[in-house]
Amino acid sequence: MRGAPPRLRPGPPHLVLRGEDARRTEPRPEDFMLRHGIELYVDDPAESIDRAARTVTARSGRTFAYDTLVMATGSYPFVPPVPGKDLPGCFVYRTIEDLLAIEAYAKTATTGAVVGGGLLGLEAAGALSGLGLATHIVEFAPRLMPVQVDEGGGAALLRTIENMGLTVHTGVGTQEITADDEGRVNGMTLSDSSHLSTDLVVFSAGVRPRDQLARDCGLDVGERGGIVVDEQCRTSDPAVFAIGECALAADGRVYGLVAPGYDMAETAADTIAAVGGRAFSGADLSTKLKLLGVDVASFGDAHGTADGCLDVVYSDSRSGVYKKLVVSSTGVLLGGVLVGDADAYGMLRPLTGHVPPVAPEQLVLPAGLGAPAALGPESLPDDAVICSCHNVTKGAITACSSLPEVKKCTKAGTGCGSCVKTIGMLLPKSGDGGLCACFAQTRQELYEIALALRLTSFTELLDGYGREAARGGEGCETCKPAIASILAALGNGHILDGEQAALQDTNDHFLANLQRNGSYSIVPRIPGGEITPDKLIVIGEVARDFGLYTKITGGQRIDLFGARVDQLPSIWTRLVDAGFESGHAYGKSLRTVKSCVGQTWCRYGVQDSVRMAIDLELRYRGLRSPHKLKSAVSGCARECAEAQSKDFGVIATANGWNLYVGGNGGASPRHADLLAQDLTDDELVRLIDRFLMFYIRTADRLERTSVWLERIEGGLAHVKDVVVNDSLGICDELEALMAAHVAGYRDEWAETLDDPERLARFVSFVNAPGAPDPSVRFVPERDQIKPELPLLTLGATR
């Protein structure tokens, strides 16, 4: 149970910077709740806990009974109790709403100040500077990032940040926020009696545990806040657990990083499930970030608090690089600080607690000053922790064969992501050629299995033919969409029915294309680019009535941008009623068949290219394939439709049609190859049927026809032999498969509108189906709309 999604803390900064929907920064698959039988209630926070009755009451009045309760209420930003802290122009820096409010206020400001020089404070300062404000940082400690870096690292960071034009005030606190005659912020008084002029103040002075629910129901809390828990994360009530930033751990600390939160969650889950043996007694506070464009990392005993420890330091103030390693008297690496160059972090942190394979001074020196070749994965012992978010060792990672398998089996790489590069170095460079960690078979082999045995579900394939370790599981991000495509290509019904829905990629989940701000675009099919005035008017009316952005695409269609997920069915209804259907812009399937006007209008045309383009598009619409398919038909050799840059292209001749295959535009253009020439209409369609089904049958996942044609043994000559000459004797089967697709085609939009169960997924919030997602916002541009994207970033969780 939680509050409205806009109040959620987003994940890594780059997600917010790119403007992705806050809902998509949550670390779980979209179908996670459904698959695990979890009921999620949004915008209805818990108000009280009755420990005697073992119930939780929500703001709406709903009461939920529990046997075991887990409190994960998080934290709230700490604002120092200084006069003026509530003036207009004062903000905290934590949620999407905070970002939007700061961004809006900054439009009327010229100067900003951040109270706090820690991780989040430096992120906030970078955001204000990015908005064009002269920016000050006020830190009470004698250096920036006092928790993570030492005096030398703080000095290097200070020089670099000041060189960027930001002003830093260390060793001073905020005494008062002052206001102008209109009551708005105009400055702040510091503890050294100096005055700083500023129009906007952002407080980033740490967080406090959100523990009021626990206080109200009588659970023990710490003197400075936090729900007291033991090493199993159990509170003073054995039926209640607390995890994350609201919990005061057994070592007397409140942890504000993601890794301890995960560890506490797993400890509580093991205890509740009676697995036992797990305890949380503390956490690795190692951190690697890029703050204001500067690499900063610390790990282990970064401040050298161990008895008898020694420092090995390299400092170059000219380049802003500072490196310090802390070692014991016996040479064991205890910790370190890296500023300006943190490339070695991924290898150094796992060596903590071990004697490095080379002298410590060689580990901090740059190339050319005595540094050895970069440490390789062979330097790490098997018990070295590679992923501190989930405490995963080198040995556990090297037991896997691929990154998806590592993520599935160990969760390494699914937290802050700083370990992914090191994981890649540890994994074998080649495997057994299987589709993924779940299947030893290739995509082609799985297609043949599903075809021959008439399998209709992912579970049948996984349990019957998956690797032993994967059977009974849920598959991975590689095999689920690949097998969904196979099953759809074999006519396995609507993609949102039953198990199929859980396999789809993001766009297929909602039969529309997800855009950068969480809205969707809709592309109705316009076969061959031909459209009547009445249908054009309908598209215009739909765009006007729903406030959508319209754009003519390169494939001779009209794309409608800016729809919320809850608006999609209403938009489809209007379009379907007018005779439109899904253009499958969201799927790995046929997109468009582009055409010129052909001999009907053009004085150079030799065939009716529009008619042929429409016939081909209607024949192959909805055909699921390993990757998207594009086509075009040109009415003469002048090639206005650009058919030779398409997966299959057709050019008219005086005697019929020439068929080209394997073309591709985009980042790696490829000219299509001539497969056959001077074909009749029937011959053309028959060869395209065979070509497409042979491609679908033998291509790898996400392999375009251009790549497939060059990879497949024998290349074009082999494909021509199979498709034109039927050298393998499979052309009848290929034609039959295509005939089955054509006969079984149903429009996915219309079928969804006719099914209340399918329609139920098209809501922003399950318990508030009529409520729009407030995080999807737009601003005007050129008489239309464009996404309103936060210009700011939130602090990293590690």
C-alpha positions in Angstrom: 0.0 0.0 0.0 1.4 3.3 -0.9 0.7 6.9 -1.9 0.2 8.2 -5.4 3.0 7.3 -7.8 4.2 10.9 -8.4 5.5 10.9 -4.8 7.7 7.9 -5.5 11.4 8.4 -5.4 12.7 7.6 -8.8 15.6 5.3 -9.5 18.9 6.1 -11.1 19.4 9.7 -12.2 19.6 9.0 -15.9 16.1 7.6 -15.9 14.7 10.9 -14.7 17.0 12.9 -16.9 15.7 11.1 -20.0 12.2 11.9 -18.8 11.0 8.3 -18.4 7.7 7.7 -16.6 8.2 7.5 -12.9 6.3 4.3 -12.8 8.8 2.6 -15.0 11.7 3.3 -12.7 10.4 0.8 -10.2 12.7 -2.3 -10.1 10.1 -4.9 -11.1 8.6 -6.3 -14.3 5.2 -4.8 -15.3 3.5 -8.1 -14.8 5.2 -8.9 -11.5 2.1 -8.1 -9.3 -0.3 -10.2 -11.5 2.0 -13.2 -11.7 2.6 -13.3 -8.0 -0.9 -12.6 -6.8 0.0 -9.3 -5.2 -2.7 -6.7 -4.7 -1.4 -3.1 -5.1 -3.3 -0.2 -3.7 -2.2 3.3 -4.8 -3.1 6.7 -3.5 -4.5 5.1 -0.3 -1.7 5.2 2.4 -1.8 3.3 5.7 -3.1 5.5 8.5 -2.9 3.2 11.6 -1.9 -0.2 12.8 -3.8 -2.2 15.4 -1.2 -4.7 16.7 -3.7 -6.4 19.0 -6.2 -7.1 16.2 -3.4 -7.4 13.6 -5.0 -5.0 11.1 -3.9 -2.1 9.1 -6.4 0.7 8.3 -5.9 2.8 5.2 -7.0 6.4 4.6 -10.0 5.2 2.6 -11.2 3.2 5.6 -10.2 -0.1 4.1 -9.0 -2.5 6.8 -6.4 -5.2 6.0 -5.8 -8.2 8.3 -2.3 -9.6 8.6 -0.4 -12.5 10.1 2.9 -10.8 9.4 3.4 -7.1 8.7 6.4 -5.6 7.0 6.9 -1.8 7.3 8.9 -0.2 4.5 7.7 3.4 4.9 11.1 4.9 3.9 12.2 8.3 5.0 11.5 12.0 4.5 13.9 14.8 3.8 15.3 16.6 6.8 14.9 20.4 6.8 17.0 22.2 9.5 14.7 24.1 11.9 15.9 27.5 10.7 13.7 30.6 10.5 12.3 31.1 7.0 12.5 27.4 5.9 8.9 27.5 4.7 9.1 30.6 2.6 8.1 30.6 -1.1 11.3 29.6 -2.9 12.4 26.9 -0.4 12.3 23.3 -1.6 13.4 19.8 -0.8 14.9 17.5 -3.4 13.4 14.1 -3.4 10.4 13.4 -5.6 9.2 14.0 -9.2 6.9 16.7 -7.8 9.8 18.4 -6.1 11.7 18.4 -9.4 8.8 20.0 -11.3 8.3 22.6 -8.6 11.9 23.6 -8.6 12.1 23.7 -12.4 9.0 26.0 -12.5 10.3 28.3 -9.8 13.7 28.5 -11.3 12.3 30.3 -14.4 11.9 33.4 -12.2 15.2 33.1 -10.4 18.8 33.9 -11.2 20.7 32.4 -8.2 20.2 29.2 -6.2 21.7 27.7 -3.1 21.8 24.1 -1.9 22.0 23.4 1.8 24.1 20.2 2.0 27.2 19.0 0.2 26.6 15.3 0.3 25.6 13.0 -2.6 22.1 14.4 -3.1 23.3 18.0 -2.5 25.8 17.9 -5.3 23.2 16.3 -7.6 20.9 19.2 -6.7 23.6 21.8 -7.3 24.3 20.3 -10.7 20.6 20.5 -11.5 20.3 24.1 -10.5 23.4 25.0 -12.5 21.9 23.1 -15.5 18.9 25.4 -15.2 21.1 28.4 -15.7 21.3 29.6 -12.1 24.4 30.9 -10.4 24.7 28.1 -7.8 26.1 28.0 -4.2 26.6 24.9 -2.1 26.5 25.3 1.7 28.0 22.4 3.7 28.4 22.4 7.5 31.2 19.9 7.5 34.7 21.1 6.6 34.6 19.3 3.2 32.2 18.1 0.5 30.9 14.5 0.8 32.3 14.1 4.3 30.8 10.6 4.7 32.3 9.2 1.5 35.7 11.0 1.0 38.6 12.1 3.1 40.2 15.5 3.3 42.4 15.0 0.2 39.4 13.7 -1.8 37.3 16.5 -0.7 39.9 19.1 -1.7 40.2 17.5 -5.2 36.4 17.5 -5.6 36.2 21.1 -4.4 38.7 22.3 -6.9 36.9 20.6 -9.8 33.5 21.9 -8.8 34.7 25.4 -8.3 36.3 25.3 -11.8 32.8 24.5 -13.1 31.6 27.9 -11.8 29.8 26.8 -8.7 30.6 28.5 -5.4 31.2 26.3 -2.3 30.9 27.3 1.3 32.2 24.7 3.7 32.4 24.7 7.5 29.3 27.0 7.8 25.7 26.3 8.6 22.5 28.0 7.7 21.1 30.3 10.4 18.1 32.0 8.6 16.4 32.2 5.3 15.5 35.8 4.5 12.7 37.2 2.4 12.0 40.2 0.2 9.0 42.6 0.6 6.8 40.1 -1.2 7.7 37.3 1.2 9.8 35.4 -1.2 13.3 34.1 -0.6 16.0 36.6 -1.2 18.9 35.3 0.8 20.3 33.3 3.7 22.4 34.1 6.7 25.2 31.8 7.5 26.7 30.8 10.8 29.8 33.0 10.2 27.4 36.0 10.1 27.9 36.4 6.3 24.9 36.9 4.0 24.3 35.0 0.8 21.9 36.5 -1.8 19.8 33.8 -3.5 16.3 33.5 -5.0 15.9 29.8 -4.4 17.0 27.4 -1.7 17.1 23.6 -1.9 17.5 21.7 1.3 19.5 18.5 0.9 20.7 17.9 4.4 19.9 14.2 4.8 16.8 12.2 5.6 14.9 11.0 8.7 13.2 7.7 9.1 9.4 7.8 8.4 8.5 6.1 11.6 5.3 7.8 12.8 3.1 4.7 12.2 5.4 2.7 14.4 5.4 5.4 17.1 1.6 5.6 17.0 1.2 1.8 17.5 3.7 1.6 20.3 6.7 -0.1 18.5 10.1 0.8 19.9 11.9 3.5 18.0 15.5 4.9 18.4 16.3 8.1 20.3 17.0 9.9 17.0 14.3 8.0 15.1 14.1 4.7 13.2 12.1 1.6 14.0 14.3 -0.6 16.2 14.9 -4.0 14.6 17.1 -7.0 15.4 19.4 -8.9 13.0 16.3 -10.6 11.4 14.7 -7.2 10.9 12.0 -8.0 13.4 10.7 -5.1 15.5 9.7 -5.2 19.2 6.5 -6.9 18.0 7.5 -10.4 16.6 4.7 -10.2 14.0 6.0 -6.9 12.6 9.2 -6.4 10.5 10.8 -3.1 9.3 13.2 -2.7 6.4 15.0 0.0 4.5 15.3 3.7 5.5 12.6 3.5 8.2 14.5 0.9 10.2 17.2 1.4 12.9 19.4 -1.7 12.3 20.9 -3.8 15.0 24.2 -2.0 14.6 22.5 1.3 15.5 22.5 2.8 12.0 19.8 3.9 9.7 20.9 3.1 6.1 19.9 5.3 3.2 21.4 3.3 0.4 19.7 0.7 -1.8 22.0 -2.2 -1.1 21.2 -2.4 2.7 17.5 -2.1 1.8 17.7 -5.1 -0.5 19.7 -7.1 2.1 17.2 -6.3 4.9 14.3 -7.2 2.6 15.9 -10.6 1.9 16.6 -11.2 5.6 13.0 -10.4 6.5 11.7 -12.6 3.7 13.9 -15.5 4.7 12.8 -15.2 8.3 9.1 -15.0 7.5 9.4 -18.0 5.1 11.2 -19.9 7.9 14.2 -20.4 5.6 16.4 -19.2 8.4 20.1 -18.6 8.7 20.2 -15.1 7.3 21.0 -12.0 9.5 21.5 -8.3 8.8 24.2 -6.9 11.1 25.5 -4.1 8.8 26.1 -3.2 5.2 28.8 -2.4 2.6 28.6 1.4 2.1 30.7 1.4 -1.0 29.6 4.1 -3.5 30.5 5.0 -7.1 28.8 7.9 -8.7 29.3 10.6 -11.3 28.6 13.9 -9.6 28.6 17.1 -11.7 30.4 15.0 -14.3 33.1 14.0 -11.8 33.7 10.4 -10.9 33.7 9.8 -7.2 34.0 6.4 -5.4 34.7 5.2 -1.9 34.8 1.7 -0.6 35.6 -0.2 2.6 37.5 1.6 5.3 37.8 4.8 3.2 38.8 7.0 6.2 41.4 4.6 7.6 39.9 4.0 11.0 41.5 0.5 11.5 44.4 0.3 13.9 47.9 0.4 12.3 46.5 1.0 8.8 48.6 2.9 6.2 47.6 5.2 3.3 48.9 5.0 -0.3 48.0 8.3 -2.0 48.3 9.7 -5.5 47.2 13.3 -6.1 47.3 15.5 -9.2 45.6 18.8 -8.6 46.1 19.9 -12.2 43.8 17.1 -13.5 41.6 16.9 -10.4 42.6 13.3 -9.8 42.9 11.9 -6.2 43.4 8.3 -5.3 43.9 6.8 -1.9 44.1 3.2 -0.8 44.0 2.1 2.8 46.1 -1.0 3.5 46.9 -3.0 6.7 50.5 -3.5 7.9 50.4 -6.9 6.2 49.3 -5.5 2.9 45.6 -6.3 3.0 43.5 -3.8 1.1 41.0 -2.2 3.6 39.4 0.5 1.5 39.9 3.5 -0.7 38.8 6.8 -2.1 38.8 7.7 -5.8 38.0 11.2 -7.2 38.3 12.2 -10.8 39.2 8.7 -12.1 37.2 5.8 -10.7 37.7 3.3 -13.5 39.5 0.9 -11.1 36.6 0.8 -8.7 35.0 -2.3 -10.2 38.2 -4.3 -9.6 39.5 -2.6 -6.4 36.3 -2.9 -4.3 36.1 -6.7 -4.7 39.7 -7.0 -3.6 38.8 -5.4 -0.2 39.9 -7.8 2.5 42.6 -9.4 0.3 46.2 -8.8 -0.5 46.3 -7.3 -4.1 48.4 -9.1 -6.7 50.6 -6.1 -7.2 52.0 -3.4 -4.8 49.4 -0.9 -3.6 51.3 2.1 -5.1 51.1 0.5 -8.5 47.3 0.4 -8.2 47.0 4.2 -7.8 49.6 5.4 -10.3 48.5 6.3 -13.8 49.8 4.7 -16.9 53.3 5.7 -17.7 54.3 6.3 -14.0 54.8 2.7 -13.0 51.3 1.4 -13.2 51.0 -2.2 -14.3 48.5 -3.4 -16.9 44.9 -3.1 -15.7 43.9 -5.8 -13.2 42.0 -8.5 -14.9 39.2 -10.7 -13.5 41.8 -13.5 -12.8 43.2 -11.2 -10.0 40.0 -11.5 -8.0 39.5 -14.4 -5.6 36.3 -16.4 -5.9 34.9 -15.0 -2.6 35.4 -11.4 -3.7 32.0 -9.6 -3.7 31.3 -8.2 -7.1 27.8 -6.9 -6.6 27.5 -5.2 -3.2 23.8 -4.5 -3.8 23.0 -8.2 -3.5 26.3 -9.5 -2.0 27.1 -11.7 -5.0 30.6 -13.1 -5.3 32.9 -13.8 -8.2 32.4 -17.5 -7.8 28.6 -17.2 -8.0 28.9 -15.1 -11.2 31.4 -17.3 -13.0 29.1 -20.3 -12.4 26.7 -18.6 -14.9 27.2 -18.4 -18.6 25.5 -15.1 -19.5 24.5 -11.8 -18.1 20.7 -12.7 -18.2 21.5 -15.8 -16.3 23.6 -13.9 -13.7 20.7 -11.5 -13.2 18.1 -14.2 -13.0 20.1 -16.5 -10.7 21.9 -14.1 -8.5 20.3 -10.7 -9.0 23.8 -9.2 -9.6 23.6 -6.2 -11.9 20.0 -5.4 -11.1 20.7 -2.9 -8.4 22.7 0.3 -8.9 24.4 -1.2 -12.0 28.0 -0.2 -11.2 29.1 -3.9 -11.3 27.8 -4.8 -14.8 31.1 -3.9 -16.5 33.0 -6.2 -14.1 30.4 -9.0 -14.5 30.9 -8.8 -18.3 34.7 -9.3 -17.8 34.1 -12.4 -15.7 31.7 -14.1 -18.1 32.8 -16.4 -20.9 32.9 -14.7 -24.2 31.1 -17.5 -26.0 28.5 -20.0 -24.8 26.8 -23.0 -26.3 24.9 -20.9 -28.8 21.6 -21.3 -27.0 18.9 -18.6 -27.0 19.7 -17.6 -23.4 20.4 -18.9 -19.9 17.0 -20.6 -20.0 17.3 -22.5 -23.3 20.2 -24.4 -24.9 18.4 -24.3 -28.2 18.6 -21.5 -30.7 15.5 -19.5 -31.7 15.3 -21.5 -34.9 15.3 -24.8 -33.0 12.6 -23.6 -30.6 10.5 -22.5 -33.5 10.8 -26.0 -35.0 9.9 -27.6 -31.7 6.8 -25.4 -31.2 5.8 -26.0 -34.8 6.3 -29.8 -34.8 4.7 -30.5 -31.4 2.0 -27.8 -31.8 3.0 -26.2 -28.5 1.0 -23.2 -27.6 2.5 -21.9 -24.3 5.8 -20.6 -23.0 5.5 -22.9 -20.0 5.3 -26.0 -22.2 8.5 -25.0 -23.9 10.4 -24.0 -20.8 9.4 -27.0 -18.7 9.8 -29.5 -21.5 12.9 -28.1 -23.3 14.5 -25.5 -21.1 17.7 -26.0 -19.2 17.4 -28.0 -16.1 18.0 -25.0 -13.8 15.3 -22.9 -15.6 12.5 -25.4 -15.6 9.6 -24.4 -13.3 10.8 -20.8 -13.5 9.5 -17.7 -15.2 12.0 -17.3 -18.1 14.1 -14.2 -18.7 14.0 -10.9 -20.6 15.6 -12.6 -23.6 13.5 -15.7 -24.1 10.1 -14.4 -23.1 9.5 -11.9 -25.9 11.4 -14.2 -28.4 9.1 -17.1 -27.7 6.1 -14.8 -27.6 6.9 -13.9 -31.2 7.3 -17.5 -32.2 3.9 -18.5 -30.7 2.2 -15.4 -32.3 3.8 -16.3 -35.7 2.3 -19.8 -35.3 -1.2 -18.4 -34.7 -1.5 -18.7 -31.0 -4.4 -16.2 -30.5 -4.4 -12.6 -29.2 -1.1 -11.5 -27.7 -2.9 -10.3 -24.5 -4.6 -13.5 -23.7 -3.6 -15.6 -20.8 0.1 -16.4 -20.4 0.9 -14.6 -23.7 0.3 -11.2 -22.1 3.1 -11.7 -19.5 5.6 -12.5 -22.3 5.3 -9.3 -24.3 7.7 -6.3 -24.5 6.6 -3.0 -23.1 5.0 -1.7 -26.3 3.1 -4.9 -27.0 1.7 -4.9 -23.5 -0.4 -1.8 -24.5 -0.6 -2.2 -28.3 1.0 1.2 -28.6 4.5 2.8 -28.5 5.7 4.1 -25.2 7.3 7.5 -25.4 9.9 9.2 -23.3 7.5 10.9 -20.9 5.3 7.9 -20.2 2.7 8.7 -22.9 2.0 6.5 -25.9 1.8 7.0 -29.6 -0.9 5.4 -31.9 -0.3 4.5 -35.5 -3.4 3.3 -37.4 -2.8 1.3 -40.5 -2.9 3.2 -43.8 -2.2 0.5 -46.4 0.1 1.7 -49.2 -0.2 5.3 -47.9 -3.7 5.6 -49.5 -6.3 7.3 -47.4 -9.7 8.9 -48.1 -10.6 12.5 -47.1 -13.2 11.2 -44.6 -10.6 9.1 -42.9 -8.1 12.0 -42.8 -10.8 14.1 -41.2 -11.4 11.4 -38.5 -7.6 11.3 -37.7 -7.6 15.1 -37.4 -10.7 15.0 -35.1 -9.3 12.3 -32.9 -6.0 14.3 -32.6 -7.8 17.5 -31.8 -10.3 16.0 -29.3 -7.6 14.1 -27.3 -4.9 16.8 -27.7 -2.5 14.6 -29.5 0.6 15.6 -31.5 0.5 14.5 -35.2 3.4 13.5 -37.4 3.5 12.0 -40.9 5.9 9.1 -40.8 8.5 7.9 -43.3 6.3 5.0 -44.0 3.4 7.1 -45.3 1.3 6.9 -42.2 0.2 9.4 -39.5 1.5 8.9 -35.9 -0.6 10.3 -33.1 1.6 11.1 -30.0 0.7 11.9 -26.4 -2.0 9.5 -25.4 -2.2 8.4 -21.8 -2.6 4.6 -21.2 -6.2 5.1 -20.0 -7.1 7.0 -23.2 -6.0 4.3 -25.6 -9.3 2.3 -25.7 -11.3 5.5 -26.3 -9.0 6.5 -29.2 -9.1 3.1 -30.7 -12.9 3.1 -30.6 -13.0 6.2 -32.7 -10.5 4.9 -35.1 -12.0 1.4 -35.4 -15.5 2.8 -35.9 -14.1 4.8 -38.9 -12.6 1.7 -40.5 -9.0 1.9 -39.2 -7.1 -0.9 -37.5 -3.8 -1.4 -35.7 -0.7 -0.5 -37.7 1.4 -2.7 -35.5 4.0 0.0 -35.0 4.6 -1.4 -31.6 5.3 -5.0 -32.7 8.1 -7.0 -34.3 5.9 -7.4 -37.3 5.1 -5.8 -40.7 5.1 -2.1 -40.3 4.3 -0.6 -43.7 4.3 -1.2 -47.4 5.2 2.1 -48.9 4.3 3.0 -52.5 4.4 5.6 -55.2 1.3 6.5 -57.1 2.2 4.2 -60.0 0.7 4.1 -63.5 -2.7 5.3 -62.3 -1.4 8.8 -62.1 2.2 8.9 -62.9 3.2 9.3 -66.6 6.3 7.1 -66.0 4.5 4.3 -64.1 4.3 0.8 -65.8 2.3 -1.0 -63.1 -0.4 -0.2 -60.5 2.0 0.1 -57.5 -0.7 1.4 -55.1 -2.9 -1.6 -55.6 0.0 -4.0 -55.1 1.2 -2.2 -52.0 -2.3 -2.4 -50.5 -2.7 -6.1 -51.3 0.7 -6.9 -49.8 0.1 -4.8 -46.6 -3.3 -6.4 -46.0 -1.9 -9.8 -46.6 1.0 -9.6 -44.2 -0.4 -7.2 -41.6 0.0 -8.6 -38.0 2.6 -11.1 -39.1 4.9 -11.6 -36.0 8.6 -12.0 -36.9 12.1 -12.0 -35.3 12.3 -8.3 -36.1 10.2 -5.5 -37.7 9.5 -5.8 -41.4 9.3 -3.0 -43.9 8.3 -3.1 -47.6 7.7 -0.8 -50.6 6.4 -1.0 -54.1 7.7 1.3 -56.9 5.7 1.7 -60.1 8.8 2.0 -62.3 12.6 1.9 -62.3 12.8 5.5 -61.0 12.2 3.9 -57.6 10.4 6.7 -55.8 9.2 4.3 -53.0 12.8 3.3 -52.2 11.9 -0.4 -52.4 15.6 -1.5 -52.5 16.1 -0.3 -48.9 13.4 -2.6 -47.5 13.2 -6.1 -46.1 11.3 -7.0 -49.2 10.8 -4.6 -52.0 9.0 -4.7 -55.3 9.8 -2.7 -58.5 7.5 -2.7 -61.5 8.7 -3.7 -65.0 7.0 -3.7 -68.3 6.6 -7.5 -67.9 5.5 -7.6 -64.2 7.5 -7.2 -61.0 11.0 -7.6 -59.7 11.4 -8.8 -56.1 14.3 -7.6 -53.9 15.0 -8.9 -50.4 17.3 -8.2 -47.5 17.4 -4.4 -47.7 17.8 -2.1 -44.8 18.0 1.6 -44.1 18.8 2.9 -40.6 22.2 2.8 -38.9 23.6 0.0 -41.1 22.2 0.5 -44.6 22.1 -2.5 -47.0 21.0 -2.5 -50.6 18.5 -5.3 -51.2 19.4 -8.2 -53.5 17.3 -9.2 -56.6 15.6 -12.5 -55.8 13.5 -12.9 -59.0 12.3 -10.8 -61.9 9.4 -10.2 -64.3 6.9 -12.0 -61.9 3.2 -12.1 -62.3 1.0 -11.0 -59.4 0.5 -14.6 -58.2 4.2 -15.5 -58.6 5.2 -12.4 -56.7 2.9 -13.1 -53.7 3.9 -16.8 -53.6 7.6 -16.0 -53.4 7.1 -13.3 -50.8 5.1 -15.8 -48.7 7.9 -18.3 -48.9 10.6 -15.8 -48.2 8.9 -14.3 -45.1 8.1 -17.7 -43.6 11.6 -19.0 -44.3 13.0 -16.0 -42.6 10.7 -16.3 -39.6 11.6 -20.0 -39.3 15.4 -19.6 -39.4 16.4 -16.1 -38.2 17.8 -15.4 -34.7 15.9 -13.2 -32.3 16.0 -9.5 -33.2 17.8 -10.3 -36.5 16.7 -8.1 -39.4 16.4 -9.8 -42.9 19.6 -7.9 -44.0 21.7 -9.4 -41.2 20.0 -12.8 -41.6 20.7 -12.9 -45.4 24.4 -12.3 -44.8 24.6 -14.7 -41.8 22.7 -17.7 -43.1 24.9 -20.4 -44.7 25.0 -20.0 -48.4 23.6 -16.4 -48.3 21.4 -15.2 -51.1 22.1 -18.3 -53.3 20.9 -20.6 -50.6 17.8 -18.5 -49.9 17.0 -18.4 -53.6 17.5 -22.1 -53.9 15.0 -22.8 -51.1 12.4 -20.1 -51.9 12.4 -20.2 -55.7 13.6 -23.7 -56.5 12.2 -25.5 -53.4 15.5 -27.3 -52.8 14.5 -28.4 -49.3 11.0 -29.4 -50.3 9.4 -27.2 -47.7 7.7 -24.6 -49.9 4.2 -26.2 -49.6 4.6 -26.0 -45.8 5.8 -22.4 -45.9 2.8 -21.4 -48.1 0.4 -23.2 -45.8 1.8 -21.4 -42.8 1.3 -18.1 -44.5 -2.2 -19.1 -45.6 -3.1 -19.9 -42.0 -1.8 -16.5 -40.9 -3.9 -14.7 -43.5 -7.0 -16.7 -42.6 -6.6 -16.2 -38.9 -5.8 -12.5 -38.9 -7.8 -10.4 -36.4 -7.3 -6.7 -35.6 -5.7 -6.5 -32.1 -7.3 -3.2 -31.3 -10.8 -4.3 -32.2 -10.4 -7.6 -30.4 -9.2 -5.8 -27.3 -12.2 -3.4 -27.4 -14.6 -6.4 -27.4 -13.1 -8.0 -24.4 -13.6 -6.5 -20.9 -10.8 -8.6 -19.4 -8.3 -7.2 -21.9 -9.5 -3.7 -21.4 -9.0 -3.9 -17.7 -5.2 -3.5 -18.1 -5.6 0.0 -19.7 -5.7 2.1 -16.6 -3.0 4.2 -14.9 -4.0 2.9 -11.4 -5.8 -0.3 -10.6 -7.9 1.1 -7.8 -8.5 4.4 -9.5 -9.3 3.4 -13.1 -10.6 6.8 -14.1 -7.7 8.8 -12.7 -5.1 10.0 -15.3 -1.4 9.7 -14.5 -0.4 13.2 -13.3 3.3 12.5 -14.2 2.4 12.6 -17.9 2.6 16.3 -18.8 3.0 18.4 -22.0 4.0 21.9 -23.1 3.1 23.7 -26.3 5.4 23.8 -29.3 4.6 25.0 -32.9 0.9 24.9 -32.3 1.0 21.3 -31.0 2.3 19.6 -27.8 5.6 18.1 -26.8 6.5 16.1 -23.6 7.3 18.2 -20.5 10.5 16.6 -19.2 12.2 17.3 -15.9 15.5 19.1 -16.6 16.7 18.0 -13.2 18.1 14.7 -11.9 17.5 13.0 -8.6 20.4 11.7 -6.5 21.5 8.1 -7.1 20.4 5.5 -4.6 24.0 4.3 -4.3 
